[in-house]
Amino acid sequence: MRRWVTPVILILLVAVLAFGLWWGWRMLTHPIDRAPNGCVTTSASTLTTSQVQVRVLNSGTVRGRAASLAQDLGAKGFPVVSTTNTSTTVDVTTIVGASADDPEVRLVAGFLPGAKALGDGRTSHLVDIVINDSFGGMRQDAPTSIAVPAGTICVPTAGSSTTP
């Protein structure tokens, strides 16, 4: 019996190694599955808060600021995807979307007086809000909808996300 144990273990180890090489080569040579656009383009004359997904990032040292803002935005109808801290530092509240002129960025900006809007070309149309220690709070009387001059909006699909 002992005579067969070593060759059997050796054969099993070689089989595991061969499988690992095959799988690794397959993953290396196959095309990468790209995530879908992350949003659905629809016709609309107005954009409402319920159609804009936001992520709130706290770049300051005051704990709980992102969660507090997320709760306030949620009360206004915004679907809040996540809240977290970030190592990115900002001088003023910063709103990041596909472009600074997109309707979803302008709608969020109405709730955050003095915020700076930036665009990074993202395709998901998810809107990031980066706040710091000097964040003064949300404007409660901001409009919950905005006119869309182009007549089309890109509404994020469930679960779409962009790395902050």
CORTA-V722858 format. One record per run of one state. SS is the DSSP state (helix for helix, strand for strand, loop for the rest). FROM is the first residue (numbers start at 1). TO is the last residue. If there is no record, write none. Layout:
ss->SS from->FROM to->TO
ss->SS from->FROM to->TO
This chain:
ss->loop from->1 to->1
ss->helix from->2 to->29
ss->loop from->30 to->38
ss->strand from->39 to->43
ss->loop from->44 to->45
ss->strand from->46 to->48
ss->helix from->49 to->51
ss->loop from->52 to->52
ss->strand from->53 to->58
ss->loop from->59 to->64
ss->helix from->65 to->75
ss->loop from->76 to->78
ss->strand from->79 to->85
ss->loop from->86 to->93
ss->strand from->94 to->97
ss->loop from->98 to->102
ss->helix from->103 to->111
ss->loop from->112 to->115
ss->strand from->116 to->119
ss->loop from->120 to->126
ss->strand from->127 to->131
ss->loop from->132 to->144
ss->strand from->145 to->147
ss->loop from->148 to->151
ss->strand from->152 to->156
ss->loop from->157 to->164
